[in-house]
């Protein structure tokens, strides 16, 4: 687990997506996240690992290429 969890806005900025898209994908189970009260947070290491594995449904999901192109 990363030292710091990201907000949907921070993760969206990193991946080049909209925060609403990140939350939609989390609600559909396409992205792992943690709910703290009303807030949802994301572990960047888990998201990157998901992209490396190519896990999840192929359509409308964060693919390996989506994540790998955005790794600095």
PyMOL Python script that loads the backbone (N, CA, C, O; Angstrom):
from pymol import cmd

cmd.read_pdbstr("""\
ATOM      1  N   UNK A   1       0.843  -1.173   0.000  1.00  0.00           N
ATOM      2  CA  UNK A   1       0.000   0.000   0.000  1.00  0.00           C
ATOM      3  C   UNK A   1       0.889   1.237   0.000  1.00  0.00           C
ATOM      4  O   UNK A   1       1.931   1.270   0.654  1.00  0.00           O
ATOM      5  N   UNK A   2       0.465   2.239  -0.735  1.00  0.00           N
ATOM      6  CA  UNK A   2       1.193   3.506  -0.791  1.00  0.00           C
ATOM      7  C   UNK A   2       1.166   4.190   0.558  1.00  0.00           C
ATOM      8  O   UNK A   2       0.305   3.919   1.395  1.00  0.00           O
ATOM      9  N   UNK A   3       2.117   5.077   0.754  1.00  0.00           N
ATOM     10  CA  UNK A   3       2.146   5.874   1.979  1.00  0.00           C
ATOM     11  C   UNK A   3       0.969   6.835   2.045  1.00  0.00           C
ATOM     12  O   UNK A   3       0.515   7.209   3.126  1.00  0.00           O
ATOM     13  N   UNK A   4       0.483   7.227   0.875  1.00  0.00           N
ATOM     14  CA  UNK A   4      -0.582   8.227   0.811  1.00  0.00           C
ATOM     15  C   UNK A   4      -1.653   7.754  -0.160  1.00  0.00           C
ATOM     16  O   UNK A   4      -1.347   7.273  -1.251  1.00  0.00           O
ATOM     17  N   UNK A   5      -2.901   7.893   0.240  1.00  0.00           N
ATOM     18  CA  UNK A   5      -4.020   7.550  -0.636  1.00  0.00           C
ATOM     19  C   UNK A   5      -4.446   8.792  -1.407  1.00  0.00           C
ATOM     20  O   UNK A   5      -4.365   9.908  -0.894  1.00  0.00           O
ATOM     21  N   UNK A   6      -4.901   8.593  -2.643  1.00  0.00           N
ATOM     22  CA  UNK A   6      -5.290   9.695  -3.510  1.00  0.00           C
ATOM     23  C   UNK A   6      -6.796   9.889  -3.535  1.00  0.00           C
ATOM     24  O   UNK A   6      -7.559   8.936  -3.376  1.00  0.00           O
ATOM     25  N   UNK A   7      -7.213  11.124  -3.733  1.00  0.00           N
ATOM     26  CA  UNK A   7      -8.624  11.413  -3.955  1.00  0.00           C
ATOM     27  C   UNK A   7      -8.957  11.048  -5.402  1.00  0.00           C
ATOM     28  O   UNK A   7      -8.059  10.803  -6.208  1.00  0.00           O
ATOM     29  N   UNK A   8     -10.239  11.015  -5.721  1.00  0.00           N
ATOM     30  CA  UNK A   8     -10.657  10.755  -7.099  1.00  0.00           C
ATOM     31  C   UNK A   8     -10.111  11.847  -8.017  1.00  0.00           C
ATOM     32  O   UNK A   8      -9.715  11.567  -9.149  1.00  0.00           O
ATOM     33  N   UNK A   9     -10.089  13.063  -7.545  1.00  0.00           N
ATOM     34  CA  UNK A   9      -9.573  14.184  -8.352  1.00  0.00           C
ATOM     35  C   UNK A   9      -8.083  13.991  -8.649  1.00  0.00           C
ATOM     36  O   UNK A   9      -7.645  14.172  -9.786  1.00  0.00           O
ATOM     37  N   UNK A  10      -7.311  13.625  -7.629  1.00  0.00           N
ATOM     38  CA  UNK A  10      -5.873  13.427  -7.820  1.00  0.00           C
ATOM     39  C   UNK A  10      -5.590  12.263  -8.764  1.00  0.00           C
ATOM     40  O   UNK A  10      -4.728  12.361  -9.637  1.00  0.00           O
ATOM     41  N   UNK A  11      -6.318  11.162  -8.586  1.00  0.00           N
ATOM     42  CA  UNK A  11      -6.124  10.013  -9.457  1.00  0.00           C
ATOM     43  C   UNK A  11      -6.547  10.337 -10.890  1.00  0.00           C
ATOM     44  O   UNK A  11      -5.883   9.937 -11.847  1.00  0.00           O
ATOM     45  N   UNK A  12      -7.642  11.054 -11.027  1.00  0.00           N
ATOM     46  CA  UNK A  12      -8.118  11.439 -12.359  1.00  0.00           C
ATOM     47  C   UNK A  12      -7.086  12.309 -13.066  1.00  0.00           C
ATOM     48  O   UNK A  12      -6.830  12.131 -14.256  1.00  0.00           O
ATOM     49  N   UNK A  13      -6.503  13.235 -12.345  1.00  0.00           N
ATOM     50  CA  UNK A  13      -5.467  14.097 -12.915  1.00  0.00           C
ATOM     51  C   UNK A  13      -4.270  13.261 -13.374  1.00  0.00           C
ATOM     52  O   UNK A  13      -3.728  13.489 -14.456  1.00  0.00           O
ATOM     53  N   UNK A  14      -3.870  12.313 -12.565  1.00  0.00           N
ATOM     54  CA  UNK A  14      -2.735  11.449 -12.883  1.00  0.00           C
ATOM     55  C   UNK A  14      -3.004  10.605 -14.131  1.00  0.00           C
ATOM     56  O   UNK A  14      -2.123  10.433 -14.973  1.00  0.00           O
ATOM     57  N   UNK A  15      -4.234  10.079 -14.242  1.00  0.00           N
ATOM     58  CA  UNK A  15      -4.582   9.195 -15.351  1.00  0.00           C
ATOM     59  C   UNK A  15      -5.144   9.924 -16.565  1.00  0.00           C
ATOM     60  O   UNK A  15      -5.351   9.315 -17.614  1.00  0.00           O
ATOM     61  N   UNK A  16      -5.391  11.224 -16.427  1.00  0.00           N
ATOM     62  CA  UNK A  16      -5.948  11.978 -17.551  1.00  0.00           C
ATOM     63  C   UNK A  16      -7.430  11.711 -17.768  1.00  0.00           C
ATOM     64  O   UNK A  16      -7.925  11.773 -18.894  1.00  0.00           O
ATOM     65  N   UNK A  17      -8.130  11.414 -16.684  1.00  0.00           N
ATOM     66  CA  UNK A  17      -9.568  11.166 -16.740  1.00  0.00           C
ATOM     67  C   UNK A  17     -10.292  12.202 -15.894  1.00  0.00           C
ATOM     68  O   UNK A  17      -9.663  13.013 -15.215  1.00  0.00           O
ATOM     69  N   UNK A  18     -11.612  12.169 -15.940  1.00  0.00           N
ATOM     70  CA  UNK A  18     -12.400  13.052 -15.083  1.00  0.00           C
ATOM     71  C   UNK A  18     -12.634  12.374 -13.741  1.00  0.00           C
ATOM     72  O   UNK A  18     -12.727  11.148 -13.681  1.00  0.00           O
ATOM     73  N   UNK A  19     -12.730  13.149 -12.662  1.00  0.00           N
ATOM     74  CA  UNK A  19     -13.022  12.554 -11.353  1.00  0.00           C
ATOM     75  C   UNK A  19     -14.303  11.724 -11.358  1.00  0.00           C
ATOM     76  O   UNK A  19     -14.370  10.685 -10.700  1.00  0.00           O
ATOM     77  N   UNK A  20     -15.306  12.168 -12.084  1.00  0.00           N
ATOM     78  CA  UNK A  20     -16.570  11.417 -12.156  1.00  0.00           C
ATOM     79  C   UNK A  20     -16.350  10.041 -12.787  1.00  0.00           C
ATOM     80  O   UNK A  20     -16.984   9.065 -12.387  1.00  0.00           O
ATOM     81  N   UNK A  21     -15.458   9.965 -13.766  1.00  0.00           N
ATOM     82  CA  UNK A  21     -15.145   8.681 -14.406  1.00  0.00           C
ATOM     83  C   UNK A  21     -14.480   7.743 -13.412  1.00  0.00           C
ATOM     84  O   UNK A  21     -14.799   6.555 -13.364  1.00  0.00           O
ATOM     85  N   UNK A  22     -13.555   8.274 -12.618  1.00  0.00           N
ATOM     86  CA  UNK A  22     -12.880   7.466 -11.600  1.00  0.00           C
ATOM     87  C   UNK A  22     -13.911   6.905 -10.620  1.00  0.00           C
ATOM     88  O   UNK A  22     -13.886   5.716 -10.306  1.00  0.00           O
ATOM     89  N   UNK A  23     -14.807   7.749 -10.144  1.00  0.00           N
ATOM     90  CA  UNK A  23     -15.820   7.299  -9.186  1.00  0.00           C
ATOM     91  C   UNK A  23     -16.795   6.310  -9.814  1.00  0.00           C
ATOM     92  O   UNK A  23     -17.211   5.352  -9.162  1.00  0.00           O
ATOM     93  N   UNK A  24     -17.160   6.531 -11.065  1.00  0.00           N
ATOM     94  CA  UNK A  24     -18.032   5.580 -11.766  1.00  0.00           C
ATOM     95  C   UNK A  24     -17.363   4.205 -11.862  1.00  0.00           C
ATOM     96  O   UNK A  24     -17.996   3.179 -11.618  1.00  0.00           O
ATOM     97  N   UNK A  25     -16.090   4.200 -12.218  1.00  0.00           N
ATOM     98  CA  UNK A  25     -15.359   2.931 -12.334  1.00  0.00           C
ATOM     99  C   UNK A  25     -15.234   2.255 -10.975  1.00  0.00           C
ATOM    100  O   UNK A  25     -15.307   1.029 -10.888  1.00  0.00           O
ATOM    101  N   UNK A  26     -15.049   3.026  -9.923  1.00  0.00           N
ATOM    102  CA  UNK A  26     -14.981   2.464  -8.570  1.00  0.00           C
ATOM    103  C   UNK A  26     -16.331   1.847  -8.191  1.00  0.00           C
ATOM    104  O   UNK A  26     -16.378   0.744  -7.647  1.00  0.00           O
ATOM    105  N   UNK A  27     -17.424   2.557  -8.478  1.00  0.00           N
ATOM    106  CA  UNK A  27     -18.756   2.044  -8.145  1.00  0.00           C
ATOM    107  C   UNK A  27     -19.063   0.758  -8.899  1.00  0.00           C
ATOM    108  O   UNK A  27     -19.755  -0.112  -8.370  1.00  0.00           O
ATOM    109  N   UNK A  28     -18.561   0.619 -10.125  1.00  0.00           N
ATOM    110  CA  UNK A  28     -18.784  -0.598 -10.921  1.00  0.00           C
ATOM    111  C   UNK A  28     -17.807  -1.710 -10.558  1.00  0.00           C
ATOM    112  O   UNK A  28     -17.901  -2.815 -11.093  1.00  0.00           O
ATOM    113  N   UNK A  29     -16.864  -1.426  -9.647  1.00  0.00           N
ATOM    114  CA  UNK A  29     -15.896  -2.438  -9.246  1.00  0.00           C
ATOM    115  C   UNK A  29     -14.715  -2.572 -10.184  1.00  0.00           C
ATOM    116  O   UNK A  29     -13.965  -3.544 -10.091  1.00  0.00           O
ATOM    117  N   UNK A  30     -14.530  -1.617 -11.087  1.00  0.00           N
ATOM    118  CA  UNK A  30     -13.429  -1.668 -12.043  1.00  0.00           C
ATOM    119  C   UNK A  30     -12.136  -1.109 -11.462  1.00  0.00           C
ATOM    120  O   UNK A  30     -11.054  -1.411 -11.967  1.00  0.00           O
ATOM    121  N   UNK A  31     -12.229  -0.303 -10.419  1.00  0.00           N
ATOM    122  CA  UNK A  31     -11.057   0.246  -9.743  1.00  0.00           C
ATOM    123  C   UNK A  31     -11.163  -0.032  -8.251  1.00  0.00           C
ATOM    124  O   UNK A  31     -12.233   0.134  -7.665  1.00  0.00           O
ATOM    125  N   UNK A  32     -10.059  -0.457  -7.627  1.00  0.00           N
ATOM    126  CA  UNK A  32     -10.090  -0.655  -6.175  1.00  0.00           C
ATOM    127  C   UNK A  32     -10.008   0.692  -5.458  1.00  0.00           C
ATOM    128  O   UNK A  32      -9.306   1.602  -5.900  1.00  0.00           O
ATOM    129  N   UNK A  33     -10.720   0.801  -4.368  1.00  0.00           N
ATOM    130  CA  UNK A  33     -10.686   2.025  -3.576  1.00  0.00           C
ATOM    131  C   UNK A  33     -11.174   1.747  -2.172  1.00  0.00           C
ATOM    132  O   UNK A  33     -11.708   0.677  -1.881  1.00  0.00           O
ATOM    133  N   UNK A  34     -10.985   2.725  -1.312  1.00  0.00           N
ATOM    134  CA  UNK A  34     -11.361   2.596   0.094  1.00  0.00           C
ATOM    135  C   UNK A  34     -12.321   3.711   0.455  1.00  0.00           C
ATOM    136  O   UNK A  34     -12.082   4.878   0.145  1.00  0.00           O
ATOM    137  N   UNK A  35     -13.408   3.344   1.111  1.00  0.00           N
ATOM    138  CA  UNK A  35     -14.396   4.336   1.521  1.00  0.00           C
ATOM    139  C   UNK A  35     -14.197   4.659   2.997  1.00  0.00           C
ATOM    140  O   UNK A  35     -14.174   3.767   3.844  1.00  0.00           O
ATOM    141  N   UNK A  36     -14.055   5.943   3.289  1.00  0.00           N
ATOM    142  CA  UNK A  36     -13.919   6.445   4.655  1.00  0.00           C
ATOM    143  C   UNK A  36     -15.073   7.417   4.875  1.00  0.00           C
ATOM    144  O   UNK A  36     -14.990   8.580   4.481  1.00  0.00           O
ATOM    145  N   UNK A  37     -16.141   6.948   5.499  1.00  0.00           N
ATOM    146  CA  UNK A  37     -17.320   7.803   5.630  1.00  0.00           C
ATOM    147  C   UNK A  37     -17.891   8.063   4.248  1.00  0.00           C
ATOM    148  O   UNK A  37     -18.279   7.131   3.543  1.00  0.00           O
ATOM    149  N   UNK A  38     -17.942   9.329   3.862  1.00  0.00           N
ATOM    150  CA  UNK A  38     -18.427   9.683   2.524  1.00  0.00           C
ATOM    151  C   UNK A  38     -17.303   9.807   1.506  1.00  0.00           C
ATOM    152  O   UNK A  38     -17.569   9.935   0.311  1.00  0.00           O
ATOM    153  N   UNK A  39     -16.066   9.773   1.950  1.00  0.00           N
ATOM    154  CA  UNK A  39     -14.914   9.956   1.062  1.00  0.00           C
ATOM    155  C   UNK A  39     -14.419   8.611   0.521  1.00  0.00           C
ATOM    156  O   UNK A  39     -14.460   7.597   1.218  1.00  0.00           O
ATOM    157  N   UNK A  40     -13.953   8.620  -0.719  1.00  0.00           N
ATOM    158  CA  UNK A  40     -13.340   7.452  -1.339  1.00  0.00           C
ATOM    159  C   UNK A  40     -11.896   7.818  -1.646  1.00  0.00           C
ATOM    160  O   UNK A  40     -11.621   8.899  -2.166  1.00  0.00           O
ATOM    161  N   UNK A  41     -10.978   6.918  -1.323  1.00  0.00           N
ATOM    162  CA  UNK A  41      -9.567   7.140  -1.585  1.00  0.00           C
ATOM    163  C   UNK A  41      -9.003   5.956  -2.359  1.00  0.00           C
ATOM    164  O   UNK A  41      -9.503   4.835  -2.267  1.00  0.00           O
ATOM    165  N   UNK A  42      -7.949   6.232  -3.124  1.00  0.00           N
ATOM    166  CA  UNK A  42      -7.372   5.239  -4.018  1.00  0.00           C
ATOM    167  C   UNK A  42      -5.878   5.098  -3.756  1.00  0.00           C
ATOM    168  O   UNK A  42      -5.177   6.084  -3.529  1.00  0.00           O
ATOM    169  N   UNK A  43      -5.402   3.848  -3.792  1.00  0.00           N
ATOM    170  CA  UNK A  43      -3.992   3.546  -3.620  1.00  0.00           C
ATOM    171  C   UNK A  43      -3.370   3.472  -5.018  1.00  0.00           C
ATOM    172  O   UNK A  43      -3.704   2.580  -5.798  1.00  0.00           O
ATOM    173  N   UNK A  44      -2.475   4.400  -5.332  1.00  0.00           N
ATOM    174  CA  UNK A  44      -1.882   4.449  -6.661  1.00  0.00           C
ATOM    175  C   UNK A  44      -1.150   3.151  -6.999  1.00  0.00           C
ATOM    176  O   UNK A  44      -1.200   2.698  -8.142  1.00  0.00           O
ATOM    177  N   UNK A  45      -0.478   2.553  -6.032  1.00  0.00           N
ATOM    178  CA  UNK A  45       0.219   1.286  -6.288  1.00  0.00           C
ATOM    179  C   UNK A  45      -0.758   0.203  -6.746  1.00  0.00           C
ATOM    180  O   UNK A  45      -0.449  -0.563  -7.659  1.00  0.00           O
ATOM    181  N   UNK A  46      -1.925   0.137  -6.125  1.00  0.00           N
ATOM    182  CA  UNK A  46      -2.930  -0.867  -6.517  1.00  0.00           C
ATOM    183  C   UNK A  46      -3.463  -0.586  -7.920  1.00  0.00           C
ATOM    184  O   UNK A  46      -3.668  -1.513  -8.705  1.00  0.00           O
ATOM    185  N   UNK A  47      -3.687   0.679  -8.235  1.00  0.00           N
ATOM    186  CA  UNK A  47      -4.195   1.051  -9.558  1.00  0.00           C
ATOM    187  C   UNK A  47      -3.153   0.697 -10.619  1.00  0.00           C
ATOM    188  O   UNK A  47      -3.496   0.140 -11.662  1.00  0.00           O
ATOM    189  N   UNK A  48      -1.892   1.013 -10.362  1.00  0.00           N
ATOM    190  CA  UNK A  48      -0.838   0.704 -11.332  1.00  0.00           C
ATOM    191  C   UNK A  48      -0.673  -0.797 -11.508  1.00  0.00           C
ATOM    192  O   UNK A  48      -0.456  -1.269 -12.624  1.00  0.00           O
ATOM    193  N   UNK A  49      -0.772  -1.546 -10.431  1.00  0.00           N
ATOM    194  CA  UNK A  49      -0.673  -3.007 -10.520  1.00  0.00           C
ATOM    195  C   UNK A  49      -1.839  -3.574 -11.338  1.00  0.00           C
ATOM    196  O   UNK A  49      -1.656  -4.493 -12.136  1.00  0.00           O
ATOM    197  N   UNK A  50      -3.005  -3.032 -11.137  1.00  0.00           N
ATOM    198  CA  UNK A  50      -4.172  -3.438 -11.915  1.00  0.00           C
ATOM    199  C   UNK A  50      -3.913  -3.214 -13.401  1.00  0.00           C
ATOM    200  O   UNK A  50      -4.231  -4.065 -14.232  1.00  0.00           O
ATOM    201  N   UNK A  51      -3.340  -2.075 -13.724  1.00  0.00           N
ATOM    202  CA  UNK A  51      -3.021  -1.768 -15.116  1.00  0.00           C
ATOM    203  C   UNK A  51      -1.970  -2.712 -15.678  1.00  0.00           C
ATOM    204  O   UNK A  51      -2.060  -3.124 -16.835  1.00  0.00           O
ATOM    205  N   UNK A  52      -0.980  -3.056 -14.872  1.00  0.00           N
ATOM    206  CA  UNK A  52       0.072  -3.978 -15.331  1.00  0.00           C
ATOM    207  C   UNK A  52      -0.488  -5.362 -15.592  1.00  0.00           C
ATOM    208  O   UNK A  52      -0.055  -6.045 -16.519  1.00  0.00           O
ATOM    209  N   UNK A  53      -1.453  -5.782 -14.776  1.00  0.00           N
ATOM    210  CA  UNK A  53      -2.051  -7.111 -14.932  1.00  0.00           C
ATOM    211  C   UNK A  53      -3.061  -7.149 -16.057  1.00  0.00           C
ATOM    212  O   UNK A  53      -3.371  -8.219 -16.582  1.00  0.00           O
ATOM    213  N   UNK A  54      -3.584  -5.978 -16.435  1.00  0.00           N
ATOM    214  CA  UNK A  54      -4.622  -5.946 -17.456  1.00  0.00           C
ATOM    215  C   UNK A  54      -5.927  -6.527 -16.949  1.00  0.00           C
ATOM    216  O   UNK A  54      -6.735  -7.031 -17.729  1.00  0.00           O
ATOM    217  N   UNK A  55      -6.137  -6.455 -15.625  1.00  0.00           N
ATOM    218  CA  UNK A  55      -7.339  -7.029 -15.013  1.00  0.00           C
ATOM    219  C   UNK A  55      -8.563  -6.189 -15.326  1.00  0.00           C
ATOM    220  O   UNK A  55      -8.474  -5.012 -15.674  1.00  0.00           O
ATOM    221  N   UNK A  56      -9.703  -6.839 -15.188  1.00  0.00           N
ATOM    222  CA  UNK A  56     -10.971  -6.139 -15.357  1.00  0.00           C
ATOM    223  C   UNK A  56     -11.522  -6.290 -16.753  1.00  0.00           C
ATOM    224  O   UNK A  56     -10.842  -6.790 -17.649  1.00  0.00           O
ATOM    225  N   UNK A  57     -12.753  -5.859 -16.938  1.00  0.00           N
ATOM    226  CA  UNK A  57     -13.407  -5.952 -18.235  1.00  0.00           C
ATOM    227  C   UNK A  57     -12.667  -5.114 -19.275  1.00  0.00           C
ATOM    228  O   UNK A  57     -12.201  -4.020 -18.956  1.00  0.00           O
ATOM    229  N   UNK A  58     -12.548  -5.600 -20.506  1.00  0.00           N
ATOM    230  CA  UNK A  58     -11.782  -4.877 -21.516  1.00  0.00           C
ATOM    231  C   UNK A  58     -12.417  -3.571 -21.971  1.00  0.00           C
ATOM    232  O   UNK A  58     -11.691  -2.642 -22.325  1.00  0.00           O
ATOM    233  N   UNK A  59     -13.723  -3.464 -21.978  1.00  0.00           N
ATOM    234  CA  UNK A  59     -14.346  -2.232 -22.453  1.00  0.00           C
ATOM    235  C   UNK A  59     -14.637  -1.295 -21.293  1.00  0.00           C
ATOM    236  O   UNK A  59     -15.070  -1.723 -20.223  1.00  0.00           O
ATOM    237  N   UNK A  60     -14.394  -0.009 -21.522  1.00  0.00           N
ATOM    238  CA  UNK A  60     -14.669   1.033 -20.533  1.00  0.00           C
ATOM    239  C   UNK A  60     -13.948   0.834 -19.208  1.00  0.00           C
ATOM    240  O   UNK A  60     -14.467   1.220 -18.160  1.00  0.00           O
ATOM    241  N   UNK A  61     -12.768   0.243 -19.239  1.00  0.00           N
ATOM    242  CA  UNK A  61     -11.993   0.089 -18.018  1.00  0.00           C
ATOM    243  C   UNK A  61     -10.625   0.709 -18.226  1.00  0.00           C
ATOM    244  O   UNK A  61     -10.221   0.983 -19.356  1.00  0.00           O
ATOM    245  N   UNK A  62      -9.927   0.926 -17.149  1.00  0.00           N
ATOM    246  CA  UNK A  62      -8.575   1.441 -17.246  1.00  0.00           C
ATOM    247  C   UNK A  62      -7.698   0.283 -17.678  1.00  0.00           C
ATOM    248  O   UNK A  62      -7.492  -0.657 -16.911  1.00  0.00           O
ATOM    249  N   UNK A  63      -7.182   0.338 -18.890  1.00  0.00           N
ATOM    250  CA  UNK A  63      -6.392  -0.765 -19.420  1.00  0.00           C
ATOM    251  C   UNK A  63      -4.924  -0.585 -19.081  1.00  0.00           C
ATOM    252  O   UNK A  63      -4.499   0.459 -18.586  1.00  0.00           O
ATOM    253  N   UNK A  64      -4.169  -1.624 -19.358  1.00  0.00           N
ATOM    254  CA  UNK A  64      -2.725  -1.563 -19.147  1.00  0.00           C
ATOM    255  C   UNK A  64      -2.131  -0.402 -19.927  1.00  0.00           C
ATOM    256  O   UNK A  64      -1.297   0.336 -19.403  1.00  0.00           O
ATOM    257  N   UNK A  65      -2.550  -0.236 -21.164  1.00  0.00           N
ATOM    258  CA  UNK A  65      -2.013   0.851 -21.969  1.00  0.00           C
ATOM    259  C   UNK A  65      -2.401   2.213 -21.402  1.00  0.00           C
ATOM    260  O   UNK A  65      -1.580   3.130 -21.398  1.00  0.00           O
ATOM    261  N   UNK A  66      -3.634   2.362 -20.924  1.00  0.00           N
ATOM    262  CA  UNK A  66      -4.060   3.627 -20.327  1.00  0.00           C
ATOM    263  C   UNK A  66      -3.134   4.014 -19.183  1.00  0.00           C
ATOM    264  O   UNK A  66      -2.695   5.160 -19.096  1.00  0.00           O
ATOM    265  N   UNK A  67      -2.839   3.070 -18.317  1.00  0.00           N
ATOM    266  CA  UNK A  67      -2.027   3.361 -17.136  1.00  0.00           C
ATOM    267  C   UNK A  67      -0.569   3.515 -17.523  1.00  0.00           C
ATOM    268  O   UNK A  67       0.085   4.457 -17.075  1.00  0.00           O
ATOM    269  N   UNK A  68      -0.044   2.619 -18.340  1.00  0.00           N
ATOM    270  CA  UNK A  68       1.379   2.632 -18.660  1.00  0.00           C
ATOM    271  C   UNK A  68       1.780   3.895 -19.423  1.00  0.00           C
ATOM    272  O   UNK A  68       2.904   4.371 -19.265  1.00  0.00           O
ATOM    273  N   UNK A  69       0.893   4.441 -20.240  1.00  0.00           N
ATOM    274  CA  UNK A  69       1.202   5.672 -20.971  1.00  0.00           C
ATOM    275  C   UNK A  69       1.297   6.867 -20.057  1.00  0.00           C
ATOM    276  O   UNK A  69       1.893   7.881 -20.418  1.00  0.00           O
ATOM    277  N   UNK A  70       0.719   6.763 -18.881  1.00  0.00           N
ATOM    278  CA  UNK A  70       0.673   7.908 -17.982  1.00  0.00           C
ATOM    279  C   UNK A  70       1.679   7.814 -16.840  1.00  0.00           C
ATOM    280  O   UNK A  70       1.743   8.717 -16.005  1.00  0.00           O
ATOM    281  N   UNK A  71       2.455   6.754 -16.786  1.00  0.00           N
ATOM    282  CA  UNK A  71       3.458   6.625 -15.739  1.00  0.00           C
ATOM    283  C   UNK A  71       4.606   7.571 -16.048  1.00  0.00           C
ATOM    284  O   UNK A  71       5.184   7.506 -17.133  1.00  0.00           O
ATOM    285  N   UNK A  72       4.944   8.446 -15.117  1.00  0.00           N
ATOM    286  CA  UNK A  72       6.012   9.427 -15.383  1.00  0.00           C
ATOM    287  C   UNK A  72       7.378   8.781 -15.466  1.00  0.00           C
ATOM    288  O   UNK A  72       8.374   9.471 -15.684  1.00  0.00           O
TER     289      UNK A  72
END
""", "prot")
cmd.dss("prot")
cmd.show_as("cartoon", "prot")
cmd.util.cbc("prot")
cmd.orient("prot")
